[in-house]
Amino acid sequence: MSRVENDYSGDAFVFLGPPASGKTSHTVTFAEILNAELVRGRDIVPVMVPHCEGTRSLIPDRQFAPALKERLSRLTRNPIFFDNIPRTAPQAEVLVDWAQGLEKVIRTVVLSLSEEEVLYRFQAREACPLCGESYHPLLKPSRVENRCDKDLSYLVRRSGDKPENIKRAFVNYRIMIKEVVPVLKRGGTVYHLSAVGTVAQTASRIAAELGFGQST
């Protein structure tokens, strides 16, 4: 894939979606395609990530927001892709204020999946313990069985991938979307797309909607 239709070189991209919608995979993939800066939520306050992943809870804004502001102040490359940022309205406010101060446009992609589809995907999902990349035998299989494509680590089940945690995370996501999307709309454009199907199929929808072309 390569960008052929639109010039988004100075923009910021946010991918939102329920658990197992592939938002992180798409964020990382398109950031690599565009040689963009990638800012991951797990890197903002890394010391708190293990606890929050195990319980599927959020890092409190009183700790996350100041750290996010500091990270934004050090960004040097364009475009910029945000993975699992923002997760709350205050975080979205930080992002919009930063973007408007630099006259950047925020392109927000909101991926949709039903709760039933989310629970189905988690039944077989595995992840790399080193880089965090997720895999699914039908939707996104690894090239070598049970090994990460990037670093060949053995794949594992995440400790937080329990049905009760996933159901709670889905409810929290729906609440989050109602709070975060209106804020992000003030900073740019919001695209609503289905994440049903394979990761590759969803990537094609994103590429078409944003004007990214495919090259052979």
C-alpha positions in Angstrom: 0.0 0.0 0.0 1.1 3.6 -0.5 -0.6 6.9 -0.2 -1.7 8.1 -3.7 -4.8 10.2 -3.4 -4.5 12.5 -0.4 -1.7 14.4 1.3 -2.0 13.7 5.1 1.7 14.4 5.8 0.9 16.9 8.5 -2.0 15.1 10.1 -2.6 12.9 13.2 -4.4 9.6 13.0 -6.4 8.0 15.8 -7.9 4.4 15.5 -10.7 3.5 18.0 -12.5 0.3 18.3 -13.8 -2.4 20.7 -11.4 -5.1 22.0 -10.2 -7.4 19.2 -11.3 -5.0 16.4 -7.7 -4.9 15.2 -7.2 -1.2 15.9 -3.6 -1.7 17.1 -2.7 -3.8 14.1 -4.1 -1.2 11.7 -2.4 1.7 13.6 1.0 0.0 13.4 0.6 -1.2 9.8 -0.4 2.2 8.4 2.2 4.0 10.5 4.8 1.7 8.9 3.5 2.2 5.4 3.6 6.0 5.7 6.9 6.0 7.7 5.0 7.9 10.4 5.7 8.5 14.1 3.9 5.9 16.3 2.8 6.9 19.8 1.5 3.9 21.8 -0.7 4.3 24.9 1.3 1.5 26.6 4.5 3.6 26.4 3.1 6.7 28.1 3.1 5.4 31.6 4.7 2.0 31.1 5.1 1.1 34.8 1.3 0.8 35.1 0.7 -1.3 32.0 1.0 -4.8 33.6 -1.6 -4.1 36.2 -4.1 -2.4 33.9 -3.7 -5.1 31.2 -4.5 -7.8 33.8 -7.7 -6.1 34.9 -8.6 -4.3 31.7 -8.7 -1.0 33.5 -7.5 2.4 32.5 -4.5 4.4 33.8 -5.9 7.3 35.7 -6.0 10.6 33.8 -4.1 12.4 36.7 -1.1 10.3 35.7 -1.7 9.7 32.0 -2.6 13.2 30.8 0.6 15.0 32.1 2.7 12.2 30.6 0.9 12.4 27.3 1.5 16.2 27.1 5.2 15.6 27.7 5.3 13.0 25.0 3.5 15.2 22.5 6.0 18.0 23.1 8.8 15.7 21.9 7.2 14.6 18.6 9.3 15.4 15.5 8.0 13.3 12.6 4.9 13.5 10.4 2.4 12.1 10.1 1.6 10.8 13.6 -0.4 7.7 14.5 -1.8 7.2 18.0 -2.4 3.6 19.3 -4.9 3.3 22.2 -4.9 7.1 22.7 -7.2 8.8 23.7 -9.2 6.6 26.0 -11.0 9.3 27.9 -12.5 12.8 27.2 -9.6 14.6 29.1 -7.1 12.7 27.0 -9.0 13.7 23.9 -8.9 17.3 25.0 -5.1 17.1 25.4 -4.8 15.7 21.9 -7.1 18.3 20.3 -5.5 21.2 22.0 -2.1 20.0 20.9 -3.2 19.5 17.3 -5.0 22.8 17.1 -1.9 24.5 18.4 0.1 23.1 15.6 -2.7 23.4 13.0 -2.9 19.7 12.6 -6.0 17.8 11.5 -6.9 14.7 13.5 -8.3 11.8 11.4 -10.2 9.5 13.6 -11.2 6.0 12.4 -13.9 4.3 14.5 -14.1 0.6 13.9 -17.3 -1.3 14.9 -18.0 -4.9 16.0 -20.9 -6.5 17.8 -20.3 -7.8 21.4 -20.9 -11.4 20.1 -18.1 -11.0 17.5 -15.8 -9.5 20.1 -16.3 -12.5 22.4 -15.8 -14.9 19.5 -12.5 -13.4 18.5 -11.2 -13.6 22.1 -11.8 -17.3 22.3 -8.8 -18.0 20.0 -6.8 -14.8 20.2 -3.1 -15.0 21.1 -0.5 -12.3 21.5 3.3 -11.8 21.5 4.5 -11.3 25.1 7.4 -9.2 23.8 5.9 -6.7 21.3 2.2 -7.1 22.0 1.1 -8.0 18.5 -2.2 -10.0 18.4 -3.0 -13.0 16.2 -6.1 -15.1 15.4 -6.0 -18.4 13.5 -8.8 -17.3 11.1 -8.7 -13.5 11.1 -5.0 -12.9 11.4 -2.8 -16.0 11.5 0.9 -15.8 12.2 3.2 -17.0 9.3 4.8 -19.6 11.6 2.3 -21.4 13.8 2.3 -20.1 17.4 5.2 -17.7 16.7 5.2 -13.9 16.4 5.9 -12.6 12.8 8.1 -9.8 14.1 10.4 -11.5 16.7 9.5 -15.2 16.6 8.5 -15.2 20.3 6.0 -17.9 21.3 2.5 -16.6 21.4 0.5 -16.6 24.7 -3.0 -15.9 25.9 -3.3 -12.5 27.6 -4.1 -12.7 31.3 -6.9 -10.2 30.9 -8.6 -12.1 28.1 -11.3 -13.6 30.3 -15.0 -13.4 29.2 -16.0 -11.3 32.2 -13.2 -8.9 31.5 -14.0 -8.6 27.8 -17.7 -8.0 28.5 -16.8 -5.2 30.9 -14.3 -3.8 28.5 -16.9 -3.7 25.7 -19.3 -1.8 27.9 -16.6 0.6 28.9 -15.7 1.1 25.2 -19.2 2.1 24.3 -19.2 4.6 27.1 -15.8 5.9 26.0 -16.9 6.4 22.4 -19.8 8.6 23.5 -17.4 10.8 25.4 -14.3 10.8 23.2 -15.6 11.1 19.6 -17.4 14.4 20.1 -14.2 15.9 21.4 -12.2 14.5 18.5 -14.7 15.8 16.0 -13.6 19.3 17.0 -10.1 18.5 15.9 -10.8 17.0 12.5 -12.8 14.2 10.7 -14.3 11.0 12.0 -14.7 7.9 9.8 -17.0 5.1 10.9 -16.1 1.7 9.4 -17.0 -2.0 10.0 -14.3 -4.3 11.3 -16.2 -7.4 10.4 -14.0 -9.9 8.5 -10.3 -10.4 8.4 -7.7 -7.8 9.3 -6.8 -7.5 5.6 -10.4 -6.9 4.6 -10.7 -4.1 7.2 -7.4 -2.6 6.2 -8.7 -2.4 2.6 -11.8 -0.5 3.9 -9.6 1.9 5.8 -7.3 2.5 2.8 -10.3 3.2 0.5 -11.9 5.6 3.0 -8.8 7.6 3.7 -7.6 7.7 0.1 -4.6 5.3 0.6 -4.0 3.4 -2.6 -2.5 0.0 -3.2 0.6 -0.6 -5.2 1.8 -3.8 -6.7 
